[in-house]
Amino acid sequence: MRRLALLMALMAAAGCAHLPAGHISDPRDPWERYNRTVFEFNDSLDRAVIKPVAEAYRDYVPELAQRSLRNVFSNLRDVIITAHQLLQGKPQAAMTAGSRVLINSTIGALGLGDPASEMGLIKTNEDFGQTFGRWGIGPGPYFVLPLLGPSTVRDTIGTVADFSFDPIGSVFEQGAGRNIVYGLIAIDRRKDLLDAQDTIEALSFDRYSGVRDAWLARRRSLVYDGEPPPPKIKED
C-alpha cells in the first residue's frame, strides 16, 4: 500500500515537473516529466541519507573489511553470472565464471578472498537486462525507478527477475537479515559511484540528462561486452 501511495504521489508530481530552458526532447525518454520527478526524489534522498552513509562507510570501515564483504557477495553473484553467460551463448565466459566460484569458495575461504582474479580469471557482471539485450530485445523507453534509479522497460523487467533468482536471497532468509545484506550491498555500490557523481556534476549543466546519457551508454556497452554495434541511422 505504501509503495502504491508513493507511486501515485510521484505520478501526480510529474505533471508539475519543469524542463530546462532550451530543452530538446530525447526519443529514448518519452516519460521525461515523470522520470525527472523521480530523479529529483531519488537525488534528494541520496543527498540527505545515502551519500553521507556511503562516505562514512568509505572513510571509517577498514578497507580489508570492505573488500572481504564485497568478495563474499561477488562470489555468490558469480553463480548466477555463470548461468547468464550460458544463456547468452558464451560457454568460455561461463567456464571462467564457474571456475571463479569454485576457486573463491575453496581457496578463497568461502569468498572472503579473490584468488581467482589473481590467477587471471577476470570478473564479469551480467544480469537479466543484459541477457535480454543479447537475445535481441530492445531497451524500450528510459525509466527511472523510485529508490533504484535509472533503468529501461527491459531492464526493469530484468531487475524483477534478478531479485527472483538472486542467490543471496537463497542464502539469507527473508526478513531483517536479508534487508541488511541488501543495504550493505547498496552502500558499497554507492561508495564506488562517489567520484563518478562528482565528475558528472562538474561536466553536465543538466544533471538529469548527464546521468541518463551516461547510464544508457554504459548499459549498451555492457550488453555487447564493450563492443556495441554502431547506432542505426534513419534514412529520410
C-alpha positions as CSV (number, residue, x, y, z in Angstrom):
1,M,0.0,0.0,0.0
2,R,2.8,2.4,0.9
3,R,4.6,1.7,-2.4
4,L,1.4,2.3,-4.3
5,A,0.8,5.6,-2.5
6,L,4.4,6.7,-3.2
7,L,4.0,5.8,-6.9
8,M,0.7,7.8,-7.1
9,A,2.3,10.8,-5.4
10,L,5.2,10.8,-7.9
11,M,2.9,10.5,-10.8
12,A,0.9,13.4,-9.6
13,A,4.0,15.5,-9.1
14,A,5.3,14.6,-12.6
15,G,2.7,17.0,-14.0
16,C,4.4,19.8,-12.3
17,A,8.0,18.9,-13.3
18,H,9.8,21.7,-15.2
19,L,12.0,21.1,-18.2
20,P,15.2,23.2,-18.5
21,A,15.3,26.2,-20.9
22,G,16.2,25.2,-24.4
23,H,15.2,21.6,-23.7
24,I,15.2,19.2,-26.7
25,S,13.2,16.0,-26.3
26,D,15.0,12.7,-26.4
27,P,13.1,9.9,-28.2
28,R,14.6,7.4,-25.8
29,D,12.9,9.2,-22.9
30,P,9.2,9.7,-23.7
31,W,8.2,9.8,-20.0
32,E,10.7,12.5,-19.1
33,R,8.5,14.6,-16.9
34,Y,7.7,11.6,-14.7
35,N,11.4,10.5,-14.8
36,R,12.7,13.9,-13.8
37,T,10.3,13.9,-10.8
38,V,11.5,10.5,-9.6
39,F,15.1,11.5,-10.3
40,E,14.7,14.6,-8.1
41,F,13.1,12.5,-5.4
42,N,15.9,9.9,-5.5
43,D,18.5,12.7,-5.6
44,S,17.1,14.4,-2.5
45,L,17.0,11.1,-0.6
46,D,20.6,10.3,-1.8
47,R,22.0,13.7,-0.7
48,A,20.2,13.5,2.7
49,V,20.9,9.9,3.6
50,I,22.5,7.5,1.2
51,K,25.5,9.6,0.1
52,P,26.6,10.5,3.7
53,V,26.3,6.9,4.7
54,A,28.4,5.8,1.7
55,E,31.0,8.4,2.6
56,A,31.2,7.3,6.2
57,Y,31.4,3.7,5.0
58,R,34.3,4.6,2.7
59,D,36.1,6.7,5.4
60,Y,35.6,4.7,8.6
61,V,35.2,1.0,7.6
62,P,38.6,-0.7,7.2
63,E,39.4,-1.4,3.5
64,L,40.1,-5.1,4.3
65,A,36.5,-5.4,5.7
66,Q,35.1,-3.6,2.7
67,R,37.0,-5.8,0.3
68,S,36.1,-9.1,2.1
69,L,32.4,-8.1,2.2
70,R,32.4,-7.3,-1.5
71,N,34.2,-10.5,-2.3
72,V,31.6,-12.7,-0.5
73,F,28.7,-11.1,-2.3
74,S,30.5,-11.1,-5.6
75,N,31.2,-14.8,-5.2
76,L,27.5,-15.5,-4.7
77,R,26.7,-13.4,-7.7
78,D,29.2,-15.4,-9.9
79,V,26.8,-18.4,-9.6
80,I,24.0,-16.6,-11.5
81,I,26.5,-14.9,-13.8
82,T,27.7,-18.4,-14.9
83,A,24.1,-19.1,-15.9
84,H,23.8,-15.8,-17.7
85,Q,26.9,-16.5,-19.7
86,L,25.4,-19.8,-20.8
87,L,22.1,-18.2,-21.7
88,Q,24.0,-15.6,-23.8
89,G,25.8,-18.4,-25.7
90,K,29.2,-17.7,-24.2
91,P,30.5,-21.1,-22.9
92,Q,34.1,-19.9,-22.4
93,A,32.9,-17.0,-20.3
94,A,30.6,-19.4,-18.4
95,M,33.6,-21.7,-17.7
96,T,35.5,-18.7,-16.3
97,A,32.7,-17.6,-14.1
98,G,32.1,-21.1,-12.8
99,S,35.8,-21.6,-12.1
100,R,35.8,-18.3,-10.1
101,V,33.0,-19.7,-7.9
102,L,34.9,-23.0,-7.3
103,I,38.3,-21.4,-6.6
104,N,37.0,-18.5,-4.4
105,S,34.7,-20.8,-2.5
106,T,37.5,-23.1,-1.6
107,I,41.0,-21.4,-1.7
108,G,39.3,-18.1,-1.1
109,A,37.7,-19.2,2.2
110,L,34.0,-19.1,1.1
111,G,34.6,-16.0,-1.0
112,L,36.3,-13.8,1.6
113,G,39.3,-13.7,-0.8
114,D,39.5,-13.5,-4.5
115,P,42.4,-15.7,-5.6
116,A,40.6,-16.3,-8.9
117,S,41.3,-12.8,-10.1
118,E,45.0,-13.2,-9.1
119,M,45.0,-16.3,-11.4
120,G,43.8,-14.3,-14.3
121,L,40.1,-15.3,-14.1
122,I,38.6,-11.9,-14.7
123,K,35.3,-10.9,-13.0
124,T,32.4,-10.0,-15.3
125,N,29.0,-8.8,-14.4
126,E,25.8,-10.0,-16.1
127,D,22.1,-9.6,-15.3
128,F,18.8,-10.4,-16.9
129,G,18.6,-7.0,-18.6
130,Q,21.9,-7.8,-20.4
131,T,20.8,-11.3,-21.3
132,F,17.5,-10.0,-22.7
133,G,19.6,-7.5,-24.8
134,R,21.8,-10.2,-26.1
135,W,18.6,-12.0,-27.2
136,G,17.7,-9.0,-29.3
137,I,15.2,-7.4,-27.1
138,G,15.4,-3.6,-27.3
139,P,15.8,-1.5,-24.2
140,G,12.4,0.3,-24.6
141,P,11.8,3.7,-23.0
142,Y,14.1,5.1,-20.4
143,F,12.5,4.7,-17.0
144,V,13.7,6.0,-13.6
145,L,12.7,3.7,-10.7
146,P,12.0,5.1,-7.2
147,L,14.9,4.3,-4.9
148,L,16.6,2.1,-7.5
149,G,17.4,4.8,-10.1
150,P,18.0,4.6,-13.9
151,S,16.5,1.8,-15.9
152,T,14.6,1.0,-19.0
153,V,11.4,-1.0,-19.6
154,R,13.5,-4.1,-20.5
155,D,15.9,-3.6,-17.6
156,T,13.0,-3.1,-15.1
157,I,11.6,-6.5,-16.1
158,G,15.2,-7.8,-15.8
159,T,15.5,-6.3,-12.3
160,V,12.4,-8.2,-11.1
161,A,13.9,-11.4,-12.5
162,D,17.3,-10.6,-10.9
163,F,15.7,-10.3,-7.4
164,S,13.7,-13.5,-8.0
165,F,16.8,-15.6,-8.9
166,D,19.4,-13.8,-6.7
167,P,21.4,-16.4,-4.8
168,I,21.8,-14.0,-1.9
169,G,18.0,-14.4,-1.3
170,S,18.6,-18.2,-1.1
171,V,21.3,-17.9,1.4
172,F,19.7,-15.3,3.7
173,E,16.1,-15.9,4.9
174,Q,13.6,-13.2,4.1
175,G,13.4,-10.6,6.8
176,A,15.7,-8.2,8.6
177,G,18.9,-10.2,7.8
178,R,18.3,-10.2,4.1
179,N,17.4,-6.5,4.1
180,I,20.6,-5.7,6.0
181,V,22.6,-7.6,3.4
182,Y,21.0,-5.8,0.5
183,G,21.5,-2.5,2.3
184,L,25.2,-3.2,2.7
185,I,25.5,-4.1,-1.0
186,A,23.7,-0.8,-1.9
187,I,26.0,1.3,0.3
188,D,29.1,-0.5,-1.2
189,R,28.0,0.2,-4.7
190,R,27.1,3.8,-3.9
191,K,30.6,4.3,-2.5
192,D,32.0,3.3,-5.8
193,L,30.0,6.0,-7.6
194,L,31.1,8.9,-5.4
195,D,33.8,10.1,-7.7
196,A,31.7,9.4,-10.8
197,Q,28.9,11.6,-9.4
198,D,31.3,14.5,-8.8
199,T,32.5,14.2,-12.5
200,I,29.0,14.3,-13.9
201,E,28.1,17.3,-11.7
202,A,31.2,19.1,-12.9
203,L,30.7,18.4,-16.6
204,S,26.9,18.5,-17.0
205,F,24.7,21.6,-17.0
206,D,21.7,19.4,-16.7
207,R,22.5,16.6,-14.3
208,Y,19.4,14.5,-15.2
209,S,20.4,14.4,-18.8
210,G,24.0,13.7,-17.9
211,V,23.1,10.7,-15.7
212,R,20.6,9.4,-18.3
213,D,23.0,9.6,-21.2
214,A,25.9,8.1,-19.3
215,W,23.8,5.3,-17.9
216,L,22.2,4.4,-21.3
217,A,25.7,4.4,-23.0
218,R,27.1,2.1,-20.3
219,R,24.2,-0.3,-20.4
220,R,24.6,-0.6,-24.2
221,S,28.3,-1.2,-23.8
222,L,27.6,-3.9,-21.2
223,V,25.1,-5.7,-23.4
224,Y,27.7,-6.0,-26.2
225,D,30.7,-6.7,-23.9
226,G,32.2,-3.3,-24.7
227,E,31.9,-3.6,-28.4
228,P,28.4,-2.2,-29.3
229,P,27.5,-2.0,-33.0
230,P,27.2,1.5,-34.5
231,P,23.8,3.1,-34.0
232,K,21.4,2.7,-36.9
233,I,20.9,5.9,-38.9
234,K,17.4,6.5,-40.1
235,E,17.1,7.4,-43.7
236,D,14.9,10.3,-44.7
